[in-house]
Amino acid sequence: MSETFRKFLRTLPDFPADLPRFDPATAARNPVELFKQWLDEALDAGEQQPHAFSLATVSAGQQPSSRMLILKNIDGDGWHFATSRTSRKGQELDIVPQAAMNFYWASLGRQVRVAGPVVQLSAEASARDWAERPRADGSTNPNWQLYAVQPTEFEFWQGSNDGGHVRHRLGPDGAPEG
Ligand SMILES: Cc1cc2nc3c(=O)[nH]c(=O)nc-3n(C[C@H](O)[C@H](O)[C@H](O)COP(=O)(O)O)c2cc1C
């Protein structure tokens, strides 16, 4: 059975035949600008929920966990997401306020990694996010919290069908890193 499954996995579709080329030398130097460009291109490529990402957090005992979330904004406070403070991730962020985001757009063979410390945004901003969510019903939720990742590192990754994958790593100010 496990051998059959192993072989089955080998047959699954890989990247699409046509992938964009990415040349870091001519890319936007500002990581937020580059991200917004890639997000637009993911939307144009037909990606459903291109603003969805995986958020990894870690427990006090160093057990990592990850789950999908929706990006709510990017501004001077950082990269916003919202969740309940009482959730597993909320509790983990109370103890270890660090996280890693991972966006993946399969149709373009692209991944963006963003990581750094996490801060809590204001009660007002959190309440507004709760009120503006899809299917809002006029209720309030005192546990709903808007957070922001304040990136210390970025990585823009472009897959290639010839194996020449491109990794473009940037520091917090957009300066290229090894
Ligand atoms: C595409 C997608 C987007 C999601 N967006 C959110 C979100 O913005 N906020 C949220 O709290 N949960 C969201 N969820 C649910 C989370 O993945 C997760 O199940 C929930 O937040 C509990 O996670 P935790 O127990 O690790 O804290 C989303 C799930 C999916 C699949």
The ligand as a Gaussian input file, in Angstrom:
#p B3LYP/6-31G(d) Opt

LIG

0 1
 C       -7.827000      29.621000       3.424000
 C       -8.053000      29.723000       4.917000
 C       -8.081000      30.965000       5.518000
 C       -8.275000      31.094000       6.894000
 N       -8.249000      32.342000       7.449000
 C       -8.335000      32.473000       8.795000
 C       -8.171000      33.768000       9.403000
 O       -7.938000      34.808000       8.738000
 N       -8.248000      33.825000      10.761000
 C       -8.459000      32.707000      11.541000
 O       -8.509000      32.845000      12.770000
 N       -8.593000      31.473000      10.990000
 C       -8.530000      31.323000       9.646000
 N       -8.617000      30.076000       9.072000
 C       -8.733000      28.901000       9.975000
 C       -7.308000      28.558000      10.508000
 O       -6.559000      27.870000       9.500000
 C       -7.323000      27.675000      11.771000
 O       -8.046000      26.501000      11.535000
 C       -7.911000      28.371000      12.993000
 O       -7.555000      29.750000      13.018000
 C       -7.443000      27.691000      14.280000
 O       -6.027000      27.643000      14.282000
 P       -5.164000      27.311000      15.620000
 O       -5.939000      26.287000      16.380000
 O       -3.854000      26.793000      15.130000
 O       -5.006000      28.596000      16.380000
 C       -8.463000      29.934000       7.681000
 C       -8.434000      28.664000       7.079000
 C       -8.232000      28.558000       5.721000
 C       -8.169000      27.194000       5.081000

